[in-house]
Amino acid sequence: MTRTRLLVRTLGELLITAGGLVLLFVVWQLWWTDVQAAATADRALEQLQETFAGTAEAPAPTSPGTPDEPEPTAPDAAGEEPAYEPGEGLAIVHLPTIDQTVAVHEGVDLDVLNLGVLGHYPGTALPGEVGNFAVAGHRTTYGRPLWDLGEMRPGDPVVVETAAGWSVYRLERHRVVYPSETEVLAPVPDRPGAEPTEAWMVLTACHPKFSAQQRLIGYALLDRTVPRAEGPPPELQEDR
């Protein structure tokens, strides 16, 4: 009987210890990664803001007419020379309706996304260009920059800032896909092989929250570009 009680007590202590370790892991995963990534993302944002503010005016990008796992590779991108080095900052995305401003770095590997920034899919278009400017970001943990992506509504602005100025996109719709459905990254989203004539942007994040089973996709279409010399567009004014 004594031996049985000793065995039960030992087993109970092991279970308590295991439970404590699991709890610590959950705290680390859901809270501490946010704290660390938020600090890193803030520094990345500040560095890009300083860089853009100190850059001489550059030609605005051409617009069409007048207006938690590694992510897949964009289709139709093979053989293209990357415009930016992996991890290099290239833009700032402003999502004013969900009060989010976040830096964009080149690449969608976890060592980029875990910084709390958005990652640009290599081989996809750059901001304001005809084609598909595609980015990915965490929806939970590591700063969760796209936590509220699903709360955005058609017509909401997605403003992308570069040294040249601002590209103002408008959200068109959302769609939920599986990670294997890489056609969302095509130059014409969902139409691999089609010739692009418009400037699209897609934002990709894990779905549902706290799961990587699927992807939530936000599709936005370029409305207009604003040269830096003209100042920020009204969508970014504080009194909106």
C-alpha positions, 0 to 999 in steps of 0.5 A: 500500500505504501509503495502504491501511494508513493507511486501515485504521489510521484506520478502526481508530481510529474503531472504537476511539473509537466502542466507547469511547463506547458503553461510556461510555454503557452505564456511564452508563445502567446505573450512574450513573443508579442512583447519581443516582436513588438519592440523589434517591429517598432525599431524596424518601422522607425528605421524605415520612416527615417530613411524615407524622410531623408530620401530625395524625391524619387519617381513615383511607381507606375500605376495602371492607367490613372489610378506560423510556418514558411509561406509558399513561393510565388508562382511565375517568379522563377529566374527573376532577380530580387529587387531587395536582399532577404530581410531588407526593409522596403515599405510601410503598410498603413491600415488606418481602419484597424489602427495598424502601421507596420514595416515590410521586409523582403522574404516570408521565411519565419526569421523575417515574419517572427520580427513582427513585420510583414514579409514581401513574397519574393518575385511578386510586384513592388508597391504601386506596380502593375501585378500583385504586391503580395505580403504575409504576416502573423495573425497570432503571436510574434506581434500579430500585425494582421490580427484584425485583417478579417475585420476590414471591410470592402473599400477600406484603405490599404496605404503602402508608403515607400521613399517615392510616396504612397500607393493607396489601395482599396480592399475588395474582398476576403477569401479563405484558402489552403496553403497549397493554393498559391494562385493567390500570389500570381500577377493576376491573383487567382489567375496564374498565367494571365497578363496583369493590367492592374496593380493588386495587393494581397495580404495573407495570414494564417486562419483561423486565429491560433491555427495555421491550417488555412490562410485568410487572404485580403485582396486590394486594388490600387486606387491611386499613387501620391508622390512624396512631394504632395504629402501624405494622402487624406487616408492617413490624416489624423482627423479622419 
